[in-house]
Amino acid sequence: MKFPDTLRRRRHDSPLGPMILAASPTGLAGVWFDGQRHQPDGSAWASADTADAVLDAAGRQLEEYFAGRRLMFDLPLDLSGGTAFQQAVWQALLGIAPGTTTSYGALGRQIGRASAVRAVGAAVGRNPVSIIVPCHRVMGHGGSLTGYAGGLHRKQALLTLEGAWPASRVPSPLDSPGLDFGERAIGLATAGQRA
C-alpha cells in the first residue's frame, strides 16, 4: 500500500485500545489500532490537532459505534492506497451488512475471483480502514474466527457488539449485566493481549 505524505493523522481512544485515524483531501484513508499488522509508518503525516471535518466525523462516528448507537458509517473514504484488486475487495467489504458475516470464498465469488481466496484474504488483511470498512465481518471456513490485523480478541469484541458473534461464545469474567460494551471490550482486549 502506498500512502502520500500529505495525510493528516490523529490519535483516537477506543474501548479496544488507541487508534490512529488518517485522512487525505478526499476522505478517510486509514483507521488502525495502534501497533496492528500492516499499519504504515505515519510519522511524516501532519498531526491534525485542530478541527478537521473528516477526522472529527470519523472520531464521533466511532464513538457512537462503540456506544451501540451506530452500525453504519457515513464518511467519505479514500481507498486509493491499494492496488486495483485490493480496492475491489475493500469495496466488497462495504456491502457486508452489520450483524452478518461472510467468508473469504464468498467474497472472492462476489468480485468475480472465486479461485483467488488467498489473495482475497491478503487484501482483507491489508484493509487500511478498520471497522468502517468491515473486514472483521469476514470469517474462515465454516464460520471459524480467523485473521484480523488488529487481533482476534478485537474481532470477537466487534462481532459481539454487532450481534454477529454470540456473547456466549466469548468467555469473559467481565461479561456481566452491570458492565457496558466498552468495559467488556476492554476486558476482552486485555485478555487477548495476555493470551
Solvent accessible surface area in square Angstrom, and as a share of the most:
residue,aa,sasa,rsa
1,M,80,0.36
2,K,174,0.74
3,F,37,0.16
4,P,70,0.44
5,D,102,0.53
6,T,96,0.56
7,L,1,0.00
8,R,64,0.23
9,R,69,0.25
10,R,56,0.20
11,R,132,0.48
12,H,19,0.08
13,D,116,0.60
14,S,17,0.11
15,P,29,0.18
16,L,2,0.01
17,G,19,0.19
18,P,52,0.33
19,M,0,0.00
20,I,22,0.11
21,L,1,0.00
22,A,0,0.00
23,A,0,0.00
24,S,4,0.03
25,P,115,0.72
26,T,100,0.58
27,G,0,0.00
28,L,0,0.00
29,A,4,0.03
30,G,0,0.00
31,V,0,0.00
32,W,3,0.01
33,F,0,0.00
34,D,64,0.33
35,G,69,0.66
36,Q,15,0.07
37,R,138,0.50
38,H,74,0.33
39,Q,51,0.23
40,P,33,0.21
41,D,118,0.61
42,G,13,0.13
43,S,85,0.55
44,A,70,0.54
45,W,13,0.04
46,A,63,0.49
47,S,60,0.39
48,A,11,0.08
49,D,127,0.66
50,T,110,0.64
51,A,95,0.74
52,D,15,0.08
53,A,89,0.69
54,V,23,0.13
55,L,1,0.00
56,D,50,0.26
57,A,17,0.13
58,A,0,0.00
59,G,9,0.08
60,R,130,0.48
61,Q,14,0.06
62,L,0,0.00
63,E,100,0.45
64,E,39,0.17
65,Y,1,0.00
66,F,10,0.04
67,A,58,0.45
68,G,51,0.49
69,R,173,0.63
70,R,63,0.23
71,L,84,0.42
72,M,121,0.54
73,F,38,0.16
74,D,116,0.60
75,L,23,0.11
76,P,72,0.45
77,L,51,0.25
78,D,25,0.13
79,L,13,0.06
80,S,80,0.52
81,G,13,0.13
82,G,11,0.11
83,T,83,0.48
84,A,88,0.68
85,F,49,0.20
86,Q,23,0.10
87,Q,60,0.27
88,A,42,0.33
89,V,0,0.00
90,W,0,0.00
91,Q,102,0.45
92,A,8,0.07
93,L,0,0.00
94,L,65,0.32
95,G,62,0.60
96,I,15,0.08
97,A,51,0.40
98,P,29,0.18
99,G,30,0.29
100,T,64,0.37
101,T,57,0.33
102,T,35,0.20
103,S,35,0.23
104,Y,37,0.14
105,G,15,0.14
106,A,31,0.24
107,L,0,0.00
108,G,0,0.00
109,R,149,0.54
110,Q,116,0.51
111,I,44,0.22
112,G,64,0.61
113,R,119,0.44
114,A,60,0.47
115,S,118,0.76
116,A,14,0.11
117,V,61,0.35
118,R,220,0.80
119,A,45,0.35
120,V,0,0.00
121,G,24,0.23
122,A,48,0.37
123,A,3,0.02
124,V,9,0.05
125,G,24,0.23
126,R,89,0.32
127,N,5,0.02
128,P,1,0.01
129,V,0,0.00
130,S,2,0.01
131,I,1,0.01
132,I,10,0.05
133,V,0,0.00
134,P,5,0.03
135,C,12,0.07
136,H,0,0.00
137,R,9,0.03
138,V,0,0.00
139,M,9,0.04
140,G,7,0.07
141,H,179,0.80
142,G,80,0.77
143,G,35,0.34
144,S,49,0.32
145,L,33,0.17
146,T,50,0.29
147,G,42,0.40
148,Y,13,0.05
149,A,14,0.11
150,G,4,0.04
151,G,20,0.19
152,L,80,0.40
153,H,31,0.14
154,R,19,0.07
155,K,0,0.00
156,Q,39,0.17
157,A,0,0.00
158,L,0,0.00
159,L,0,0.00
160,T,25,0.15
161,L,36,0.18
162,E,14,0.06
163,G,62,0.59
164,A,24,0.19
165,W,16,0.05
166,P,67,0.42
167,A,51,0.39
168,S,105,0.68
169,R,123,0.45
170,V,5,0.03
171,P,118,0.75
172,S,24,0.16
173,P,135,0.85
174,L,70,0.35
175,D,60,0.31
176,S,50,0.32
177,P,144,0.91
178,G,70,0.67
179,L,49,0.24
180,D,88,0.46
181,F,19,0.08
182,G,15,0.14
183,E,79,0.35
184,R,59,0.22
185,A,0,0.00
186,I,94,0.48
187,G,9,0.09
188,L,15,0.07
189,A,7,0.06
190,T,54,0.32
191,A,43,0.33
192,G,23,0.22
193,Q,122,0.54
194,R,178,0.65
195,A,120,0.93
